[in-house]
Amino acid sequence: SYLGEILRAEGLNSFDVTDISSLTSATLSQHDLTILAQTSLTSDQALTLANYVAGGGRLLAMRPDAQLNGVFGLGAASGTLNNGYLGIVGNATFNGSAPGQGLTTATLQIHGSADQYSPLAGAATLAQLYSNATSATPYPAVVGFNYGTGQAIAFTYDLASNVIYTRQGNPANANVDTDSDGVVRTVDLFQTTGGGAPWVNRDRVPIPQADEQQRLFARLVQQLVSNVSPLPQIWYFPDTAKTMLILTGDAHANPISYYQNEINSLNAHGGKITLYLSIGGSLTDASVQAWRAQGHEF
């Protein structure tokens, strides 16, 4: 279901979600595109999907079952890569479109496992797997292939779980005071013990890694569907705004004057802020309610 959440976040809301157990040829034929979450398949399900693509269907899959390798142009397997990276190939084309054009060409983290396959002749590598931030492998992270009269694109890792882990941190650190400062905080989910590498590569902090991978996914959806019919996509921000700034503040026992000075500055620019209160402080309910009435939140 999280792939559906990603689609909605990308402004694509014209879709149905169904369990793999309900998969039928009739259901597939009623849709312009099928998106397959990471899951194992029975031989009958794999055959149904292969026949669907061969007959002109469009399939976009996350770390697909090996039974479908030929559908996605994936050849010899070379094991798995854990917690590697991917690099979007900005000028790579698949059926005349370059889905990575304009997206970052810096390598992006993959939290989890990716399958390593050699691409078959005719397969288009749209993103490359990297063993670390700088070392490319010969294996694709995203691959496109024309199978029969249909089109198939595969992520060789699971985009959905990677987006979750990138944004929400290491689940192994849940409720763990990783930095031993006596407080369990959100930052503990992104830290490591013993001087290990942080959960998010600090050299990639300026890049919204999860967003860039979502953008690639959304572009692939648009590319596959637009060959059949237009697919409306809702713009991310209000009206014609090209960007938004969402302000938050972290407060630690600051006097009321500190809050008032900051809020005065924000009000002068028409801005709003959410303030997180932590460890004490001398705020009064009356002050907080007055600021909330001005559009700020606590």
N, C-alpha and C positions, 0 to 999 in steps of 0.2 A: 504493500500500500504506500510505502514511502516514495516510490517512483511517481505516484500520483501527486504527492505533496510537492515534489520537485517540478512537475509539469505545471501545477497551479502557480507556484512561485515564479515560473518563467512566463506566466501569462497565457498558458495553453490549457483551456478548461473544457474542451470538447472531447471527452473520452469516457470510456467505461472501464471498470475494474472487475476482473473475474478471477476465480481460483482456477489453477491449472487443471483441477479435476473436472471442470465444466467445459474444457476446451473441445470444440468440435469444428469440423470443416465448415459447417453452416455459419457458426459464430465468426470464424475468421473471414469468411467471404463478405460479411456485412460491414467490414471496417477497411479503411484505406491503409492502415498500418497496425501491426501488432508489436507491442513492446513486451519482451519476455524478461521477467526478473530472474535473478540467479536461483536456479532450482534444478533438481535432478528430474529426468524425464523417463517415462516408460518407453519401450520400443515403439509402441503404437503412437504415443504422443510425438515422439521424434519424427516418425514417418509422416504424421499429419502435418507437422510444421514444414518439413522438407517438401512435401507435395504442394503445400500452400505457396511457398516461395517459387518453386519450379513452375507453377502455373501462373505466375505474375504477381504474387503477393509481395509485401514489404515487411521485413522482420528486423527489429532492432533489439539486441539481447545483451544482458549483463552476464559475463563469464559463463557462456553457454555450456550446456552438457556436451561432452565429447562426441556424442552420437551425431551432433549437428556440425562438426568441424568442417566438413566439405561444403556445407551450405554457405559458410562464412569465409571460405578461402583459407582455412587454417590447415597447415600440413603437419609435419613431424613435430611431436611434443618433446620439450626439453625441460621438464620439471616445472617448478613454480618459483616465483620470486616473491619474497616477503618484505613488506614495507619498503618498496622501491620507489621509483619516480616515473613520470611520463613527460614527454615533450611533445606538445602539439606541433604538427608540421603545417605551418601556416599556408604554404603554397601547394600543398597536396590536394589533388582534385579527385572526385569520385563522380562519374557521370556528368562532368562539366561544371560541377560546383566545388568551391574551396571552403568547406565549413569552418576551418581554423583561421581563415584570413582575418587579421585584426585582433585576434586573441593573443595573449602573451606567448612568447616563444621560450620563456624561462621554464626550467623543469619544475614540475609540480609533484607534491608528495602523494603517495598511495599508502593509506593505512590499511593493511590487510594483504592478502595474497593475490598475485596475478599469474595466470597461466602463460607459459612461454611456448609459442608455436612459430615455426617457420612459415611465412606466408606462401601460398600457392601462386603460380604464375597467373597474372591478371588481377591479383588482389591489390587493393590500394591501402597503403599504410597511412592513416590519417593522424596517428599519434604513435610515438615510439616509446618502448619501455626502456628505462634507465635503471641500472643496478644501484646507483647512488645519484647525487645531484649533478654529477658531471660525466658519468661513464655510460654511454649508450650501449644497449644490447642490439642484436640483430632482429629482435622480436617486436611485433606490433602491440601497442596498448589499445588502439582502436583501428579496426580494419573494415574495409568495405569490399563487397564482392557481388558480381552479377551471377546468379545461379538460375539456370533455366531462363525463363522470361521475367524473373523477379529480381529483387534487390535485397541484400542482407548486410547489416552492419553489426559488428560485435565489439563491445568493450571486453578486453580480456581480464579485467578486474571488475569488482562490483562497485559501480558508481554510488549506489544508494548508501551502503554502509560507509564508504569512504567519506562522503559528504557529512554524514552523522558524526563520525569519529573526528574529522577535521574541526568541526564546529563545537562539539561537545566534550572532546578530550578523551583520554584513555580510560575506558570503563574499568580497567584493573585498579585504578586509583580512586574509585568511588568510595567516599567516606574514609579516606586515608589522609592523614596529615603528612603529606609527602615531604614538605620542607621543614617539618618538626618545629613550627613556630607557635604551636599550641592552639591553633585555630584551623578548622577545616574550611577551606575557601575554594572558590571556583578554580583559582590558579593551581591548586594541587592536582587537578586533572591533567594539567599540561606540563607538569614538572617530572623529573626523574630523580632517582636517588643515586648517590655515589658518583656524581659528576657525569652521568650519561647524557646523551644527546636529548635536548628538549623534544617534546611531542611534536611541536611545529617548528620547523627549521627557521631560525631567526633571520637567516638571509632571505627568507621568502615572506617575512611579515608584511612588507608593503604590497604584496600581491594577494588579492582575495582568492585563494586557491580553490576553495569549494565552488565559488561563484563562476570562475573561469571554466571549470569542468562542467558545471550545469549549463553554461552558455553553449559549450560545444554540443552537449546532449540535445539542447533545444534546437540548435541549428540543424542537427541531423534529423530530428523529427520533422522540422519544416521542410527540409530538402526532400525527404522521402514522400511526404504527403503532397507537397506542391506539384509533383509530377502528375497528380490525379485531380486535385481540386485545391482551391485557396483554403488556407488555415488561418483564421483570425488569431492574432496574438495581442493580448492586452499589454499596454505600455506599463513599465514598472512604477513610474512616479506620477504625481498629479499633473493634469493638463499636459503642457509641453516641456515640463522641467526635465533637464538633462541629468540632474544629480540631486541628491539630498544629503543633508548633514544632520545626523541624529546625535544630540548632545546628552551625555550622562556625566554625572559627577560623583565622586567618592568622598564622603565626609567622615572625619574622625575627630569628634569632640571640639569642633570649631565654634567660636562665639557667633551669636546671631549676626553681628555686623559683617562677618565674612560672607554669609549667605546673602545678605541684603545687597552688598556691593556687587556680587556676581549677578544676582537677579536684576539689579538696576542696569547693568551692562547689557544683559540679554534683552531686557524689555526695550532698551533704546534701539536695538537692531531687529526687533520683532521676532526674537527667538524664544524657544521654550526648552526646558531641560528636565530630565529626570534625575533626582538626587538620591543616592543610596546612603542611608545612615548606618554607621558602624561604630561600635564601642563608645558608648556614652554620648555626651553632648548636652547642651543646655537649651535646646529648642522648646518653645512653648507650642501648645496646640493652636493657639490663636495665630501665631506667626505662620505656621504651616498651612492652616486653612486659608489665610489671606493670600499666600503665594499660590496655593492650588487654584484659588479663584481667578488668578491671573494667567492660568494655563500651565503652570508647572506641576510636577508630580514628585512624590516622595515614597 
